[in-house]
Amino acid sequence: MNSRNEALREYLQPGKRVHLVGIGGVSMRPLGLVLKGMGMIVTGSDMNASVSTDELISKGIAVKIGHSEENIIGADCIIRTAAAHNDNPEIAGARSRGIPVFERAQAWGVIMQAYKNAVCFAGTHGKTTTTSMATHIFMEAGADPTVMIGGYLPLLKAGHRVGNGDTIILESCEYCDSFLNFTPTLAVITNVEADHLDYFKDLQDVQKSFRRFAELATDAILANGDDPHVADALDGLDYISFGLTENNRIYAKNISSDGRHFDVICDGVFYCHLDLLVFGIHNVQNALAAAGAAWYLGIPGEAVAAGLSTFTGADRRMQYKGELCGARLYDDYAHHPDELAATLAALRLMDCKRVVLAFQPHTYTRTKALFDDFVLQLKKADVLIVAEIYAARERNTIGISSRDLVAQIPGSIYCETLQDVAQQITQIAQPGDLVLTVGAGDIFRAGEMALEQKM
């Protein structure tokens, strides 16, 4: 553990007051609840009120909307989201007052050291799903795990849980090298691609980060043996490989045409047969990662099969939202060209007349850096609606717009607002269609508005 993490340990004690900047975020919210469960006094702030901040307030955590130096008065330390920079008034105020400031990932790194097994799922794509699948498995096995997921899991009715077992399962994000603060016993890597290019220079820079993450594992590394970018990143390291081919230590055999039914073979021996409720070859890979982690930690194959038989997906991962004009409406979080490719491939297995895709690009830098790849994948939809880019943490200093994507895709439709997207969906959807809202921003609201308009 690095020296900053050691310093933070002194503050994560019962009775200490910790203030979380950006407390409404997907991994900050559960952190706040876990710290409160540890007996700490937790306060926080966020730019906007949300369902997340409402939940925190209902659990007894004081949340301020808007950032102000006054919010940190009385705090023993500050923990910030990666999106809160040094010019944030609370961060600047803490520094001027001598209040130590730590990163969100550092806090999780300290927390996980209390567990015998710290299973950290990382990867450019699939980490939320694999972490969720593993949660189903370990819950079924009675392991009573502590869990942190960057999304909502219906099984938990939350994105986290605090267990009493000896295992903690965490989604581990590479953005800003956050996962390098973690202390995994088992590091799992689903894949490696060029992403977050507002922080990383290029693919090679991303690979260096994943290698450093893998090197943190104290017991073992489990990684996708079919991904050449993973192989390059981990070159020279000893790791357990999983994949679709028999050259991997863990692989899928007898895969059905829809990818939902297959056997899992571990070191040449049958481990379990899986009957999934989710579609797509990418979910075969995800299930192999989760099953491989369970196998390594001695979970019986029967628990893996039973746990995954009830897995219907994490929130916003091919989530069924309802019926609209005789069409089925789903929502998905895909925001990278490779994720779009996997999602669209899965949709083609789901028996539909047309795929109507309503896509919202996420961040200006990602849209520009991967522009041609986005165009290539978006052309695969039968009908394409493109919302304006979701800014997230960025400002549009590079002058790019979703109009630029639409200009390259004949027949596609540009929408400036989510209300416009909702209206297009209701006008276009026909019986037998599969309509998908997709993106890491708030595009799901357009689908919900469309459903409301037809009620």
C-alpha positions as CSV (number, residue, x, y, z in Angstrom):
1,M,0.0,0.0,0.0
2,N,1.3,3.4,-0.9
3,S,2.1,6.1,1.7
4,R,-1.1,8.1,0.9
5,N,-3.2,5.1,1.5
6,E,-1.4,4.5,4.8
7,A,-2.1,8.1,5.8
8,L,-5.8,7.7,5.0
9,R,-6.1,4.7,7.2
10,E,-5.7,7.0,10.2
11,Y,-8.8,8.9,9.3
12,L,-11.1,6.0,8.4
13,Q,-11.9,5.3,12.0
14,P,-15.2,5.4,13.9
15,G,-16.1,8.9,15.1
16,K,-14.0,10.6,12.5
17,R,-15.8,13.0,10.1
18,V,-15.1,12.6,6.4
19,H,-16.5,14.8,3.7
20,L,-17.1,13.3,0.2
21,V,-16.9,15.7,-2.8
22,G,-19.1,14.4,-5.6
23,I,-21.0,12.1,-3.2
24,G,-23.7,11.4,-5.7
25,G,-21.4,9.5,-8.1
26,V,-21.9,5.8,-8.8
27,S,-18.9,4.7,-6.7
28,M,-19.0,7.6,-4.3
29,R,-22.5,6.9,-3.1
30,P,-21.7,3.4,-1.9
31,L,-18.4,4.6,-0.4
32,G,-20.4,7.1,1.7
33,L,-22.8,4.4,2.9
34,V,-20.0,1.9,3.7
35,L,-18.0,4.5,5.6
36,K,-21.2,5.4,7.6
37,G,-21.6,1.7,8.3
38,M,-18.1,1.7,9.7
39,G,-19.2,4.2,12.3
40,M,-17.8,7.4,10.7
41,I,-19.6,10.7,10.4
42,V,-20.2,11.2,6.7
43,T,-21.1,14.4,4.9
44,G,-21.0,15.2,1.2
45,S,-21.7,17.6,-1.6
46,D,-22.7,17.3,-5.3
47,M,-23.4,19.7,-8.1
48,N,-26.9,18.4,-8.6
49,A,-29.7,16.8,-6.6
50,S,-30.5,13.3,-7.8
51,V,-32.0,10.0,-6.8
52,S,-28.5,9.2,-5.4
53,T,-28.3,12.2,-3.1
54,D,-31.9,11.7,-2.0
55,E,-31.0,8.1,-1.0
56,L,-28.0,9.3,1.0
57,I,-30.0,11.9,2.8
58,S,-32.6,9.3,3.7
59,K,-29.8,7.2,5.2
60,G,-28.8,10.0,7.5
61,I,-25.9,11.5,5.5
62,A,-26.0,15.3,5.2
63,V,-25.6,16.3,1.6
64,K,-25.2,19.9,0.3
65,I,-26.1,20.7,-3.3
66,G,-23.4,22.9,-4.8
67,H,-19.8,23.2,-3.8
68,S,-18.7,25.7,-1.2
69,E,-15.8,25.9,1.2
70,E,-18.3,26.2,4.0
71,N,-19.3,22.6,3.4
72,I,-16.0,21.2,4.6
73,I,-15.8,23.0,8.0
74,G,-15.3,20.5,10.7
75,A,-14.2,17.7,8.4
76,D,-11.2,15.6,9.5
77,C,-10.4,14.7,5.9
78,I,-11.8,15.0,2.3
79,I,-12.4,12.2,-0.2
80,R,-13.0,13.4,-3.7
81,T,-14.3,11.9,-6.9
82,A,-11.8,11.8,-9.8
83,A,-13.9,14.6,-11.5
84,A,-13.3,17.0,-8.7
85,H,-10.1,18.9,-9.5
86,N,-7.9,21.3,-7.5
87,D,-9.9,24.3,-8.5
88,N,-13.1,23.0,-6.9
89,P,-13.8,25.4,-4.0
90,E,-14.0,22.6,-1.4
91,I,-10.7,21.0,-2.5
92,A,-9.0,24.4,-2.6
93,G,-10.5,25.3,0.8
94,A,-9.3,22.0,2.3
95,R,-5.8,22.7,1.1
96,S,-5.7,26.2,2.5
97,R,-7.1,24.9,5.8
98,G,-4.6,22.0,6.0
99,I,-7.4,19.3,5.8
100,P,-5.9,16.3,3.9
101,V,-7.5,15.4,0.6
102,F,-7.7,11.8,-0.6
103,E,-9.0,10.1,-3.7
104,R,-12.1,7.8,-3.8
105,A,-10.0,4.9,-5.0
106,Q,-7.6,5.3,-2.1
107,A,-10.5,4.9,0.3
108,W,-11.6,1.6,-1.3
109,G,-7.9,0.5,-1.3
110,V,-7.8,0.9,2.5
111,I,-11.2,-0.7,3.0
112,M,-10.4,-3.9,1.0
113,Q,-7.2,-4.6,3.0
114,A,-9.5,-5.9,5.8
115,Y,-10.6,-8.8,3.6
116,K,-8.9,-12.2,3.0
117,N,-10.1,-12.1,-0.7
118,A,-10.2,-8.8,-2.6
119,V,-11.5,-9.6,-6.1
120,C,-11.1,-6.6,-8.4
121,F,-12.7,-6.7,-11.8
122,A,-11.2,-4.4,-14.4
123,G,-11.4,-3.9,-18.1
124,T,-12.3,-1.3,-20.7
125,H,-15.6,-3.1,-21.1
126,G,-17.7,-5.5,-19.1
127,K,-16.5,-4.7,-15.6
128,T,-19.9,-3.8,-14.2
129,T,-21.5,-6.9,-15.7
130,T,-18.7,-9.3,-14.5
131,T,-18.7,-7.7,-11.0
132,S,-22.5,-8.2,-10.9
133,M,-22.2,-11.8,-12.1
134,A,-19.6,-12.5,-9.5
135,T,-21.9,-11.0,-6.8
136,H,-24.7,-13.4,-7.9
137,I,-22.3,-16.3,-7.6
138,F,-20.8,-15.5,-4.2
139,M,-24.3,-14.6,-2.8
140,E,-25.6,-18.0,-4.0
141,A,-22.6,-19.7,-2.4
142,G,-23.4,-18.1,1.0
143,A,-20.1,-16.2,1.0
144,D,-21.8,-13.0,2.4
145,P,-19.5,-10.7,0.3
146,T,-19.0,-7.0,0.6
147,V,-19.6,-5.5,-2.9
148,M,-19.0,-2.3,-4.8
149,I,-20.4,-2.0,-8.3
150,G,-20.5,1.1,-10.6
151,G,-24.2,0.5,-11.2
152,Y,-27.4,-0.8,-9.8
153,L,-27.9,-4.5,-9.3
154,P,-31.5,-5.7,-8.8
155,L,-30.3,-8.6,-6.5
156,L,-28.9,-6.0,-4.1
157,K,-31.5,-3.3,-4.7
158,A,-28.4,-1.1,-4.8
159,G,-24.9,-0.9,-6.2
160,H,-23.2,-2.1,-3.0
161,R,-23.6,-4.2,0.1
162,V,-21.7,-4.6,3.3
163,G,-21.2,-8.3,4.2
164,N,-19.7,-10.2,7.0
165,G,-17.7,-12.6,4.9
166,D,-14.0,-12.7,4.1
167,T,-14.5,-11.5,0.5
168,I,-14.9,-8.1,-1.1
169,I,-15.8,-7.8,-4.8
170,L,-15.1,-4.5,-6.5
171,E,-15.5,-3.0,-9.9
172,S,-12.2,-1.4,-10.7
173,C,-11.9,1.6,-13.0
174,E,-8.8,2.6,-15.0
175,Y,-9.8,6.2,-15.5
176,C,-7.1,8.5,-14.0
177,D,-5.3,5.3,-12.9
178,S,-7.8,5.0,-10.1
179,F,-7.5,1.2,-9.7
180,L,-3.8,1.6,-9.0
181,N,-4.8,2.6,-5.5
182,F,-6.5,-0.8,-5.0
183,T,-5.0,-3.8,-3.2
184,P,-6.4,-6.9,-5.0
185,T,-5.6,-10.4,-4.0
186,L,-7.1,-11.5,-7.4
187,A,-7.0,-9.1,-10.3
188,V,-9.4,-9.8,-13.1
189,I,-9.0,-8.2,-16.5
190,T,-11.8,-8.6,-19.1
191,N,-10.2,-6.7,-22.0
192,V,-8.1,-3.7,-22.9
193,E,-8.9,-1.1,-25.5
194,A,-8.0,2.6,-26.2
195,D,-10.4,4.7,-24.1
196,H,-10.4,7.6,-21.7
197,L,-8.1,9.4,-24.1
198,D,-8.6,12.6,-22.3
199,Y,-6.3,11.1,-19.7
200,F,-4.3,8.3,-21.4
201,K,-2.1,9.2,-24.4
202,D,-2.9,6.1,-26.5
203,L,-3.5,2.4,-26.3
204,Q,0.0,1.7,-25.1
205,D,-0.5,4.1,-22.2
206,V,-3.7,2.2,-21.3
207,Q,-1.9,-1.1,-21.5
208,K,0.8,0.2,-19.1
209,S,-1.9,1.1,-16.6
210,F,-3.5,-2.3,-16.7
211,R,-0.1,-4.0,-16.3
212,R,0.6,-2.0,-13.2
213,F,-2.9,-3.0,-11.9
214,A,-2.2,-6.7,-12.6
215,E,1.1,-6.4,-10.8
216,L,-0.7,-5.3,-7.6
217,A,-2.4,-8.7,-7.2
218,T,-0.9,-10.6,-4.3
219,D,-2.4,-14.0,-5.2
220,A,-3.2,-14.3,-8.9
221,I,-4.2,-12.6,-12.1
222,L,-7.1,-13.8,-14.2
223,A,-7.2,-12.3,-17.7
224,N,-8.8,-12.6,-21.1
225,G,-6.6,-14.9,-23.1
226,D,-8.4,-14.1,-26.4
227,D,-7.6,-10.4,-26.3
228,P,-4.3,-9.5,-28.0
229,H,-4.2,-6.2,-26.2
230,V,-4.3,-8.0,-22.9
231,A,-1.6,-10.4,-24.0
232,D,0.6,-7.4,-24.9
233,A,-0.1,-5.7,-21.6
234,L,0.7,-8.7,-19.5
235,D,3.6,-10.0,-21.5
236,G,6.0,-11.8,-19.2
237,L,3.5,-12.1,-16.3
238,D,2.1,-15.3,-15.1
239,Y,-1.7,-15.3,-15.3
240,I,-4.7,-17.6,-15.5
241,S,-6.3,-17.1,-19.0
242,F,-10.0,-17.4,-19.8
243,G,-11.7,-17.3,-23.2
244,L,-13.6,-19.1,-26.0
245,T,-10.7,-21.3,-27.2
246,E,-9.2,-24.4,-25.7
247,N,-5.8,-22.9,-25.3
248,N,-7.1,-21.0,-22.2
249,R,-7.0,-22.6,-18.8
250,I,-10.7,-21.6,-18.4
251,Y,-12.8,-21.8,-21.6
252,A,-16.4,-22.3,-22.8
253,K,-17.4,-25.5,-24.6
254,N,-20.5,-26.5,-26.5
255,I,-21.7,-22.8,-26.9
256,S,-25.3,-22.5,-28.2
257,S,-26.0,-20.3,-31.2
258,D,-27.4,-17.5,-29.0
259,G,-24.5,-17.7,-26.5
260,R,-26.7,-18.4,-23.6
261,H,-25.9,-22.1,-22.9
262,F,-22.4,-23.6,-22.5
263,D,-20.1,-25.6,-20.4
264,V,-17.2,-24.1,-18.4
265,I,-14.0,-26.1,-18.4
266,C,-11.3,-25.3,-15.9
267,D,-7.8,-26.8,-16.3
268,G,-9.3,-29.5,-18.6
269,V,-12.0,-30.5,-16.1
270,F,-15.7,-29.8,-16.4
271,Y,-16.7,-27.2,-13.8
272,C,-20.3,-26.3,-14.5
273,H,-22.9,-25.8,-17.2
274,L,-24.4,-22.3,-17.5
275,D,-27.8,-21.3,-18.7
276,L,-27.7,-17.5,-19.0
277,L,-30.6,-15.1,-19.3
278,V,-28.5,-12.5,-21.1
279,F,-27.5,-12.7,-24.8
280,G,-24.2,-12.3,-26.7
281,I,-20.8,-13.7,-27.0
282,H,-19.5,-10.8,-24.9
283,N,-21.6,-12.1,-22.0
284,V,-20.0,-15.6,-22.5
285,Q,-16.7,-13.9,-21.9
286,N,-18.1,-12.0,-18.9
287,A,-19.5,-15.2,-17.4
288,L,-16.2,-16.9,-17.9
289,A,-14.4,-14.1,-16.0
290,A,-16.9,-14.4,-13.1
291,A,-16.9,-18.2,-13.1
292,G,-13.1,-18.2,-13.2
293,A,-12.8,-16.0,-10.2
294,A,-15.2,-18.3,-8.3
295,W,-13.3,-21.4,-9.4
296,Y,-10.0,-20.0,-8.2
297,L,-11.5,-19.2,-4.8
298,G,-13.0,-22.6,-4.4
299,I,-16.7,-21.9,-5.0
300,P,-18.5,-25.0,-6.2
301,G,-19.6,-25.1,-9.8
302,E,-23.2,-25.7,-8.7
303,A,-23.3,-22.3,-7.0
304,V,-21.9,-20.7,-10.2
305,A,-24.6,-22.3,-12.3
306,A,-27.4,-21.4,-9.8
307,G,-26.1,-17.8,-9.3
308,L,-25.9,-17.0,-13.0
309,S,-29.2,-18.6,-13.8
310,T,-31.0,-15.7,-12.1
311,F,-28.8,-12.9,-13.5
312,T,-30.8,-10.7,-15.7
313,G,-28.2,-7.9,-16.1
314,A,-27.0,-5.0,-14.2
315,D,-28.9,-1.7,-14.4
316,R,-28.5,-0.1,-17.8
317,R,-27.0,-3.2,-19.3
318,M,-29.5,-4.4,-21.9
319,Q,-32.2,-3.5,-19.4
320,Y,-35.8,-4.1,-20.6
321,K,-37.8,-0.9,-20.0
322,G,-41.2,-1.8,-21.5
323,E,-43.3,-2.1,-24.7
324,L,-43.9,0.8,-27.1
325,C,-46.1,0.7,-30.1
326,G,-45.6,-3.1,-30.2
327,A,-41.8,-2.7,-30.0
328,R,-39.6,-3.8,-27.1
329,L,-37.6,-1.0,-25.5
330,Y,-34.3,-1.6,-23.9
331,D,-31.6,0.6,-22.4
332,D,-27.8,0.0,-22.4
333,Y,-24.7,1.8,-21.1
334,A,-22.4,1.2,-24.1
335,H,-20.4,4.3,-24.9
336,H,-17.3,2.9,-26.8
337,P,-17.3,1.6,-30.3
338,D,-16.3,-1.9,-29.1
339,E,-19.2,-1.9,-26.7
340,L,-21.6,-0.8,-29.4
341,A,-20.3,-3.7,-31.6
342,A,-21.0,-6.2,-28.8
343,T,-24.4,-4.8,-28.0
344,L,-25.5,-4.7,-31.6
345,A,-24.3,-8.3,-32.2
346,A,-26.3,-9.4,-29.2
347,L,-29.4,-7.6,-30.5
348,R,-29.3,-9.6,-33.7
349,L,-29.8,-12.7,-31.6
350,M,-33.0,-11.4,-30.1
351,D,-35.5,-12.0,-32.9
352,C,-36.6,-8.5,-34.1
353,K,-37.8,-6.9,-37.3
354,R,-35.6,-3.8,-37.0
355,V,-33.0,-2.4,-34.6
356,V,-33.9,1.2,-33.8
357,L,-30.9,2.8,-32.0
358,A,-31.0,6.0,-30.1
359,F,-27.4,6.8,-29.3
360,Q,-26.0,9.6,-27.1
361,P,-22.2,10.0,-27.4
362,H,-20.4,10.4,-24.1
363,T,-17.7,13.2,-23.9
364,Y,-16.3,15.3,-26.6
365,T,-12.8,13.8,-26.4
366,R,-14.0,10.2,-26.8
367,T,-16.3,11.2,-29.7
368,K,-13.4,12.9,-31.6
369,A,-10.7,10.3,-30.8
370,L,-12.9,7.3,-31.9
371,F,-15.0,9.1,-34.5
372,D,-14.5,6.8,-37.4
373,D,-15.0,3.7,-35.2
374,F,-18.3,5.2,-33.9
375,V,-19.5,5.8,-37.5
376,L,-18.6,2.2,-38.5
377,Q,-20.7,0.7,-35.7
378,L,-23.6,3.1,-35.8
379,K,-24.2,2.3,-39.4
380,K,-25.1,-1.2,-38.4
381,A,-28.5,0.0,-36.9
382,D,-31.5,-0.2,-39.2
383,V,-32.7,3.2,-37.9
384,L,-30.4,5.6,-36.1
385,I,-31.2,8.5,-33.9
386,V,-28.3,10.5,-32.4
387,A,-28.7,12.8,-29.5
388,E,-26.3,15.7,-28.8
389,I,-23.0,14.7,-27.0
390,Y,-23.3,14.3,-23.2
391,A,-20.5,16.5,-21.9
392,A,-20.0,14.8,-18.5
393,R,-16.9,16.3,-17.0
394,E,-15.8,18.2,-20.2
395,R,-16.3,21.4,-22.0
396,N,-16.5,21.5,-25.8
397,T,-13.2,23.1,-26.6
398,I,-12.7,21.1,-29.7
399,G,-15.9,22.1,-31.6
400,I,-17.4,18.7,-32.2
401,S,-21.1,17.8,-32.3
402,S,-23.3,14.8,-32.9
403,R,-24.2,16.5,-36.1
404,D,-20.8,15.5,-37.4
405,L,-21.6,11.8,-36.8
406,V,-25.0,12.2,-38.5
407,A,-23.4,13.8,-41.5
408,Q,-21.4,10.6,-42.1
409,I,-24.4,8.2,-41.7
410,P,-27.1,8.5,-44.4
411,G,-30.6,8.4,-43.1
412,S,-29.6,9.0,-39.5
413,I,-31.6,11.6,-37.4
414,Y,-30.0,14.3,-35.2
415,C,-31.8,15.4,-32.1
416,E,-30.8,18.4,-30.0
417,T,-32.8,17.5,-26.9
418,L,-33.9,14.3,-25.2
419,Q,-37.5,15.4,-25.7
420,D,-36.8,15.4,-29.5
421,V,-35.3,11.9,-29.2
422,A,-38.4,10.7,-27.3
423,Q,-40.7,12.1,-30.0
424,Q,-38.6,10.4,-32.8
425,I,-38.8,7.1,-30.9
426,T,-42.6,7.2,-30.6
427,Q,-43.0,8.1,-34.3
428,I,-40.6,5.5,-35.6
429,A,-41.3,2.4,-33.4
430,Q,-43.3,-0.3,-35.0
431,P,-44.5,-3.8,-33.9
432,G,-41.6,-6.2,-33.9
433,D,-38.9,-3.6,-33.6
434,L,-36.3,-3.6,-30.9
435,V,-35.6,-0.1,-29.7
436,L,-32.5,0.6,-27.7
437,T,-31.4,3.8,-26.0
438,V,-27.7,3.6,-25.5
439,G,-24.9,5.8,-23.9
440,A,-23.3,6.5,-20.6
441,G,-25.2,9.8,-20.1
442,D,-28.9,10.4,-19.5
443,I,-30.2,9.0,-22.8
444,F,-32.3,6.5,-20.8
445,R,-34.6,9.4,-20.0
446,A,-35.6,9.7,-23.6
447,G,-36.9,6.1,-23.5
448,E,-38.7,6.7,-20.3
449,M,-40.3,9.8,-21.8
450,A,-41.4,7.9,-24.9
451,L,-43.0,5.2,-22.7
452,E,-44.8,7.9,-20.7
453,Q,-46.1,9.6,-23.8
454,K,-47.7,6.3,-25.0
455,M,-49.3,5.5,-21.7
